[in-house]
Amino acid sequence: MAVKSHWQRATQGNTDEHLGEQRRRSDTTTRHLTTRHGQRRSHSQSGLAAIANFRSIEHTLLSGTWDISGLKLSIPKFVTSIGSVLTSFGVFWFLRHTRTGKAILAVEMDREAAVIMGINTERINSLSFGIGSALVGVAGALLATHYYIYPFVGGTFGLICFCIVALGGFGSVEGAFIAGILVGVVQTLGGYIFDPAYKLAIVFAMYLITVWIRPQGLRGW
């Protein structure tokens, strides 16, 4: 009986220790899952806050409007338009009248022929990427004078820019310039005549019709 009682106490002790170990593991797992859930929720809330984080420059050097015979002209938008035109002409001149610009056009037209002529295509690719990034920076600086800013603001213009480049013709700076003006006019008139909610649909419809009739774009080769 004594041996049996001793064995029962030993068995009961091992069972209690096993149950205690299981409870500790369960508590640890619960705390770990709770912590991960809290972190995910925090990251999700941070992401939502970043998406909704709209900013604008309140006091700029360019502000106000000009009243020309009853026509209200926004100074920031006017300066932005002039800056974009000057930048476009600057890029056009660079591509047409400098050796580096001509090398960029040559690589864009025929990469293999450019390599045969001794053009360093890898260097040209890097330079082209740098010029494109600089142009994006110029566009952002000009838009910031009158347009609100948020982390994903680039997505607003990405699709429109693709339509403009494809509409004007890939590889044609003057084509992109003409297409940009055309898209701006159609977008403004479409929103004025019909409804502002349909102005982008009108632009995309014009793009689809144009590339269906002329796949290379307005000035593409």
C-alpha positions as MATLAB code, in Angstrom:
seq = 'MAVKSHWQRATQGNTDEHLGEQRRRSDTTTRHLTTRHGQRRSHSQSGLAAIANFRSIEHTLLSGTWDISGLKLSIPKFVTSIGSVLTSFGVFWFLRHTRTGKAILAVEMDREAAVIMGINTERINSLSFGIGSALVGVAGALLATHYYIYPFVGGTFGLICFCIVALGGFGSVEGAFIAGILVGVVQTLGGYIFDPAYKLAIVFAMYLITVWIRPQGLRGW';
ca = [
       0.000    0.000    0.000;
       2.831    2.355    0.844;
       4.491    1.640   -2.508;
       1.164    2.189   -4.301;
       0.559    5.484   -2.477;
       4.074    6.659   -3.307;
       3.597    5.764   -6.973;
       0.284    7.655   -7.086;
       1.890   10.782   -5.586;
       4.773   10.598   -8.063;
       2.381   10.138  -10.985;
       0.191   13.014   -9.788;
       3.274   15.253   -9.488;
       4.429   14.453  -13.013;
       0.943   15.134  -14.337;
       0.807   18.507  -12.575;
       4.226   19.441  -13.966;
       3.149   18.411  -17.478;
      -0.054   20.447  -17.224;
       1.889   23.421  -15.910;
       4.346   23.197  -18.814;
       1.461   23.070  -21.291;
      -0.145   26.143  -19.705;
       3.157   28.054  -19.902;
       3.571   27.129  -23.575;
      -0.019   28.115  -24.288;
       0.462   31.486  -22.563;
       3.688   32.096  -24.490;
       2.013   31.250  -27.801;
      -0.937   33.489  -26.994;
       1.342   36.424  -26.133;
       3.340   35.860  -29.329;
       0.230   35.787  -31.514;
      -1.172   38.845  -29.762;
       2.085   40.735  -30.322;
       2.189   39.783  -34.017;
      -1.438   40.777  -34.463;
      -0.743   44.112  -32.815;
       2.284   44.703  -35.037;
       0.312   43.860  -38.173;
      -2.483   46.155  -37.070;
       0.022   48.910  -36.377;
       1.635   48.468  -39.804;
      -1.797   48.453  -41.448;
      -2.802   51.633  -39.643;
       0.523   53.238  -40.602;
      -0.059   52.291  -44.241;
      -3.568   53.743  -44.211;
      -2.266   56.901  -42.579;
       0.425   57.193  -45.255;
      -2.138   56.777  -48.038;
      -4.375   59.462  -46.558;
      -1.498   61.792  -45.743;
      -2.362   64.647  -48.123;
      -0.066   67.660  -47.991;
       0.195   70.935  -49.824;
       2.548   73.896  -49.796;
       0.613   76.669  -48.120;
       2.928   79.619  -48.770;
       4.830   79.578  -52.049;
       6.683   82.203  -54.025;
       4.105   81.675  -56.763;
       0.604   82.420  -55.601;
      -2.420   84.428  -56.629;
      -4.153   85.025  -59.944;
      -4.021   87.487  -62.813;
      -7.229   89.120  -64.014;
      -6.968   89.570  -67.779;
     -10.157   91.116  -69.169;
     -12.271   89.160  -66.710;
     -10.312   85.943  -67.281;
      -8.798   84.503  -64.117;
      -5.329   83.058  -64.756;
      -3.617   81.133  -61.963;
      -0.019   82.276  -61.585;
       1.324   78.908  -60.315;
      -0.318   77.010  -63.186;
       0.897   79.551  -65.720;
       4.479   79.298  -64.450;
       4.185   75.503  -64.444;
       3.070   75.572  -68.082;
       5.950   77.844  -69.103;
       8.412   75.679  -67.174;
       7.175   72.491  -68.845;
       7.425   74.079  -72.310;
      10.970   75.310  -71.677;
      11.993   71.920  -70.281;
      10.544   70.133  -73.305;
      12.394   72.411  -75.732;
      15.568   71.929  -73.708;
      15.316   68.137  -73.965;
      14.515   68.387  -77.679;
      17.553   70.591  -78.301;
      19.786   68.294  -76.276;
      18.728   65.211  -78.248;
      19.020   66.859  -81.643;
      22.129   69.027  -81.314;
      24.557   67.228  -79.003;
      26.616   64.092  -79.579;
      25.291   62.511  -76.392;
      21.719   63.232  -77.401;
      22.258   61.765  -80.846;
      23.818   58.704  -79.220;
      20.677   58.291  -77.088;
      18.502   58.459  -80.198;
      20.768   56.002  -82.005;
      20.535   53.461  -79.175;
      16.768   53.899  -79.087;
      16.462   53.347  -82.859;
      18.840   50.397  -83.291;
      20.822   49.112  -80.347;
      22.927   46.633  -82.336;
      23.908   49.241  -84.925;
      24.824   51.643  -82.124;
      27.137   49.020  -80.597;
      28.816   48.501  -83.978;
      29.381   52.255  -84.245;
      31.199   52.185  -80.909;
      28.512   53.657  -78.658;
      28.623   52.480  -75.051;
      25.007   51.384  -74.733;
      25.228   50.628  -71.001;
      26.444   54.141  -70.316;
      23.718   55.574  -72.523;
      21.082   53.546  -70.675;
      22.296   54.842  -67.315;
      22.435   58.398  -68.607;
      18.932   58.138  -70.057;
      17.617   56.844  -66.744;
      19.277   59.739  -64.922;
      17.820   62.305  -67.322;
      14.359   60.768  -66.971;
      14.616   60.861  -63.175;
      15.708   64.503  -63.289;
      12.729   65.373  -65.491;
      10.391   63.691  -63.019;
      11.946   65.808  -60.277;
      11.370   68.985  -62.307;
       7.751   68.005  -62.942;
       7.209   67.281  -59.242;
       8.706   70.605  -58.206;
       6.487   72.504  -60.641;
       3.318   70.623  -59.663;
       3.981   71.087  -55.952;
       3.251   74.808  -56.293;
      -0.463   74.173  -56.883;
      -1.173   70.440  -56.516;
      -1.650   68.416  -53.336;
       0.995   65.818  -52.468;
       0.633   62.350  -50.958;
       2.835   59.215  -51.033;
       1.160   57.689  -54.114;
       0.559   60.849  -56.098;
       2.652   59.458  -58.967;
       0.006   56.863  -59.720;
      -2.402   59.657  -60.627;
      -0.231   60.720  -63.545;
       1.435   57.424  -64.474;
      -1.306   56.089  -66.736;
      -1.914   59.485  -68.339;
       1.811   59.871  -69.048;
       1.926   56.442  -70.665;
      -1.023   57.387  -72.888;
       0.712   60.639  -73.861;
       4.004   58.936  -74.753;
       2.287   56.142  -76.692;
      -0.037   58.604  -78.407;
       2.836   60.819  -79.502;
       5.012   57.873  -80.526;
       7.713   56.113  -78.529;
      11.076   57.789  -79.092;
       9.620   61.076  -80.311;
       9.988   64.049  -77.992;
       8.043   66.373  -80.269;
       5.304   63.743  -80.552;
       5.030   63.518  -76.775;
       4.883   67.319  -76.578;
       2.056   67.507  -79.136;
       0.211   64.616  -77.494;
       0.529   66.242  -74.082;
      -1.087   69.449  -75.301;
      -3.780   67.461  -77.120;
      -4.584   65.361  -74.053;
      -4.744   68.459  -71.857;
      -7.146   70.228  -74.232;
      -9.362   67.149  -74.651;
      -9.389   66.514  -70.889;
     -10.375   70.104  -70.092;
     -13.009   70.414  -72.820;
     -14.404   66.955  -72.069;
     -14.835   67.827  -68.403;
     -16.431   71.166  -69.323;
     -18.821   69.910  -72.019;
     -19.830   66.612  -70.458;
     -18.928   65.917  -66.836;
     -15.598   66.070  -64.965;
     -16.062   62.428  -63.962;
     -15.743   61.368  -67.626;
     -12.743   63.454  -68.674;
     -10.221   60.616  -68.192;
     -12.519   58.183  -70.010;
     -12.585   60.566  -72.969;
      -8.790   60.751  -72.987;
      -8.422   56.963  -72.909;
     -11.012   56.578  -75.673;
      -9.073   59.037  -77.846;
      -5.873   57.128  -77.126;
      -7.404   53.767  -78.082;
      -8.878   55.119  -81.305;
      -5.602   56.783  -82.297;
      -3.375   53.736  -81.704;
      -5.941   51.541  -83.467;
      -5.726   53.719  -86.582;
      -2.001   54.542  -86.276;
      -0.198   52.056  -83.943;
       3.134   53.922  -84.085;
       1.547   57.070  -82.687;
       1.376   60.573  -84.112;
       5.105   61.067  -84.703;
       6.548   57.613  -84.069;
       8.793   55.790  -86.499;
];
